[in-house]
Amino acid sequence: MLVELAVGDAYGAGFEYADEMIEKHNNLSRYIQHPRHRGIWPGRYTDDTQMSIAISELIISGESWTPLNIAGAFVKAFKRDPREGYSGNFYEFLQATKDAQDFLTRIIPDSDKSGAAMRAAPIGIYPDISEIIEKCSIQASITHNTPDGIQAACATALASHYFLYDLGPKHELEAFLRTHVPGQMWSYELPAKVKAKGWMSVRAAILAVMRNDRLSALLQDCVNFRGDVDTVATIALAVASCSHEYAQEIPQNLIYGLENGQFGRDYLLELDKKLFEIQK
């Protein structure tokens, strides 16, 4: 899950709100340099993956699922490996944050954007739907304590859960999500490119997951939505990587082109193994 998630994030990062790059470069041949975000070099993942790592580490640790521990996981992941990709204001917030309590004291948790959803897929590893919704709502409320922010996060976690526990075929995924997270039509076409709202990224990701059956085609489809495509690809590849209906055939150049420093590809592989041991 996490390796595929990071590939989607790193590949999509080159195209985020850079629609002019898509027709020429969205061919999976390589990671590309974003024309404006020069600090995110090709193959480097962004905040989507880093916050998913934080959530995964907390799950694996077995620590209690409290706002303080969740905030602590976010702060720890950023402080040991500061990286660009966060919104400017949140990046500055994290730089100035001292610890978990400071995070909770100073955060204004009123966002309805995609931050809580992009990090939620690992929560689907839990076997009980009510537990997933509870845990996902708690983590979302720390930064995105709005109906749209929480719903988008829960939909992401439940989508990965749906495939991890083989609850049905992918063409019924949207119906499953509407049962447990009502209020959105989770797989319908967007009227325009994907913007920052959380439900937009999740809707695009679910639609793409339902209409593809290979990870390579899925990744290209996510980028073709235009807009906030790194988040769409992050969510979609995390979810589809859990499905037995998908051919798990991301091009090897993208797998091995993914950064592999201290918290890179090999670290993600180890986290994946530990997450799936929890499922067993």
C-alpha positions in Angstrom: 0.0 0.0 0.0 2.6 2.6 1.1 5.0 2.1 -1.8 2.2 2.4 -4.3 0.8 5.4 -2.4 4.2 7.1 -2.5 4.7 6.4 -6.3 1.3 8.0 -6.9 2.3 11.0 -4.8 5.8 11.4 -6.3 4.6 10.9 -9.9 1.6 13.2 -9.4 3.7 15.9 -7.8 5.2 16.8 -11.1 1.8 17.6 -12.6 0.0 19.2 -9.6 -1.8 22.3 -11.0 0.6 22.1 -14.0 -1.9 21.1 -16.6 0.4 22.2 -19.4 2.7 19.3 -18.5 0.1 16.5 -18.8 -0.2 15.9 -22.5 3.5 15.9 -23.1 4.8 14.0 -20.1 2.0 11.8 -18.6 3.4 8.6 -20.1 4.9 6.9 -17.0 8.4 7.0 -18.6 9.8 8.9 -15.6 9.2 11.2 -12.7 9.2 14.8 -13.9 10.3 18.1 -12.4 7.4 20.4 -11.6 7.8 23.7 -13.5 7.3 25.8 -10.4 8.0 23.6 -7.3 11.7 23.4 -7.8 12.3 22.1 -4.2 10.5 18.8 -5.0 12.8 16.9 -7.3 11.7 14.0 -9.4 11.0 10.8 -7.5 10.6 12.6 -4.2 7.3 12.2 -2.3 5.4 15.0 -0.5 3.2 15.6 2.5 0.7 13.0 1.3 3.1 10.2 1.9 4.8 11.7 5.0 1.5 12.0 6.8 0.5 8.5 5.7 3.8 7.3 7.2 3.0 9.0 10.5 -0.5 7.4 10.6 1.0 4.0 9.8 3.7 4.3 12.5 1.1 5.1 15.0 -1.0 2.1 14.0 2.0 -0.2 14.2 3.0 1.1 17.6 -0.2 0.1 19.2 -0.4 3.3 21.1 -3.8 4.7 22.1 -5.6 6.6 19.3 -5.7 10.0 20.9 -5.4 13.5 19.4 -2.1 14.0 21.4 -0.6 10.8 20.0 -1.7 11.5 16.5 -0.4 15.0 16.6 2.8 13.6 18.0 3.2 11.3 15.1 2.7 14.2 12.6 5.3 16.3 14.4 7.8 13.5 14.7 7.6 12.6 11.0 8.1 16.2 9.9 10.8 17.2 12.3 13.1 14.2 11.5 12.6 14.8 7.7 11.4 18.3 6.9 10.3 18.4 3.3 8.3 20.6 0.9 4.9 19.7 -0.4 2.8 21.0 2.5 0.8 24.1 2.0 2.9 27.2 2.8 1.0 28.0 6.0 1.0 24.5 7.3 4.7 24.0 6.5 5.5 27.2 8.5 3.2 25.9 11.3 5.1 22.6 11.5 8.4 24.3 11.5 7.4 26.4 14.4 5.7 23.6 16.3 7.6 22.4 19.4 5.7 19.2 20.2 2.3 17.4 20.1 0.7 19.6 22.8 1.9 22.8 21.0 0.5 21.4 17.8 -3.0 20.9 19.3 -2.9 24.3 21.1 -2.1 26.3 18.0 -3.8 24.4 15.2 -7.0 25.9 13.7 -8.8 22.7 12.6 -11.4 24.2 10.2 -10.1 23.0 6.9 -12.3 21.1 4.4 -9.4 20.3 2.1 -7.9 17.0 1.3 -5.2 16.7 4.0 -7.1 14.3 6.3 -8.1 12.1 3.4 -4.7 11.8 1.7 -3.3 10.2 4.9 -6.3 7.9 5.7 -5.8 4.8 3.6 -3.7 2.9 6.2 -6.6 3.1 8.7 -8.5 0.7 6.5 -6.3 -2.1 7.9 -8.5 -2.4 10.9 -11.1 -5.2 10.6 -14.1 -3.3 12.1 -15.9 -0.6 10.1 -17.1 1.3 13.2 -13.6 1.3 14.5 -12.3 2.7 11.2 -14.9 5.5 11.2 -14.1 6.4 14.8 -10.3 6.4 14.3 -10.5 8.2 11.0 -12.9 10.9 12.4 -10.5 11.5 15.3 -7.4 11.9 13.1 -9.3 14.1 10.7 -10.8 16.3 13.4 -7.3 17.4 14.5 -6.8 19.4 11.3 -10.0 19.1 9.3 -12.8 19.2 11.8 -15.5 19.9 9.1 -18.2 17.6 7.7 -16.5 17.4 4.3 -13.0 17.0 5.8 -14.1 14.1 8.0 -16.3 12.4 5.4 -13.6 12.5 2.8 -11.1 10.9 5.2 -13.6 8.1 6.2 -14.3 7.3 2.6 -10.7 6.9 1.8 -10.1 4.5 4.8 -13.2 2.5 4.0 -12.2 2.2 0.4 -8.9 0.5 1.3 -10.7 -1.6 3.9 -13.3 -2.7 1.2 -10.5 -4.3 -0.9 -8.3 -5.5 2.0 -11.2 -7.5 3.4 -12.6 -8.5 0.0 -16.1 -7.1 0.7 -17.2 -7.0 -2.9 -16.2 -6.2 -6.5 -14.8 -2.9 -7.4 -17.8 -1.8 -9.4 -19.8 -1.9 -6.1 -17.3 0.2 -4.2 -19.2 3.5 -4.5 -22.4 1.8 -3.2 -20.5 0.5 -0.2 -19.1 4.0 0.5 -22.5 5.6 0.2 -23.9 3.2 2.8 -21.3 4.0 5.4 -20.4 7.6 4.4 -23.7 9.1 3.1 -24.0 12.6 1.7 -21.7 12.3 -1.3 -21.8 10.6 -4.7 -18.4 9.1 -4.5 -17.6 8.1 -8.1 -19.3 10.7 -10.2 -17.5 12.9 -12.8 -16.3 16.3 -11.6 -17.5 19.3 -13.5 -13.9 20.6 -13.9 -10.4 19.8 -12.7 -9.8 18.6 -9.2 -9.4 21.5 -6.7 -8.4 21.5 -3.1 -11.6 20.3 -1.5 -11.3 16.9 0.1 -14.4 15.4 -1.5 -13.1 16.3 -4.9 -9.8 14.3 -4.6 -11.6 11.4 -3.1 -14.4 11.4 -5.7 -11.9 11.5 -8.5 -9.8 8.7 -6.9 -12.8 6.4 -6.4 -14.0 7.0 -10.0 -10.6 6.2 -11.3 -10.3 3.1 -9.2 -13.7 1.8 -10.4 -13.0 2.3 -14.1 -9.5 0.9 -14.4 -8.0 -2.5 -13.7 -4.2 -1.9 -13.9 -2.2 0.4 -11.6 -0.3 1.9 -14.5 -3.5 2.9 -16.3 -4.9 4.1 -13.0 -1.9 6.4 -12.4 -2.2 8.0 -15.8 -6.0 8.4 -15.4 -5.5 10.2 -12.0 -3.1 12.7 -13.6 -5.5 13.4 -16.5 -8.0 14.8 -14.1 -5.8 17.9 -13.8 -5.5 20.0 -10.7 -4.6 18.4 -7.3 -3.6 15.2 -9.0 -0.8 14.1 -6.6 -3.5 13.7 -3.9 -5.8 11.9 -6.3 -3.1 9.5 -7.3 -2.0 9.0 -3.7 -5.5 7.9 -2.6 -6.3 5.9 -5.7 -3.1 3.9 -5.8 -3.2 3.2 -2.1 -6.8 1.9 -2.5 -6.3 -0.1 -5.7 -3.1 -1.7 -4.4 -5.3 -3.6 -2.0 -7.6 -5.0 -4.8 -7.2 -8.5 -6.3 -9.0 -7.2 -9.3 -6.1 -5.0 -10.2 -2.9 -5.9 -12.1 -0.2 -4.8 -9.7 2.2 -3.6 -12.5 3.5 -0.2 -11.8 6.5 0.4 -14.2 9.7 -0.7 -12.6 11.3 2.6 -13.5 8.9 4.3 -11.1 9.4 1.8 -8.3 13.1 2.1 -8.4 13.1 5.8 -9.3 11.3 6.5 -6.0 13.5 8.1 -3.4 15.2 5.5 -1.2 16.9 7.5 1.6 16.2 6.9 5.3 12.5 7.1 4.9 12.2 6.1 1.3 11.2 3.0 -0.6 12.8 0.3 1.6 11.4 2.0 4.7 7.9 2.0 3.2 8.2 -1.6 2.3 9.0 -2.5 5.9 6.0 -0.4 7.2 3.8 -2.2 4.7 4.9 -5.6 6.0 4.1 -4.5 9.6 0.7 -3.1 8.6 -0.3 -6.3 6.9 0.8 -8.3 9.9 -1.9 -6.4 11.9 -4.5 -7.5 9.3 -3.5 -11.1 9.7 
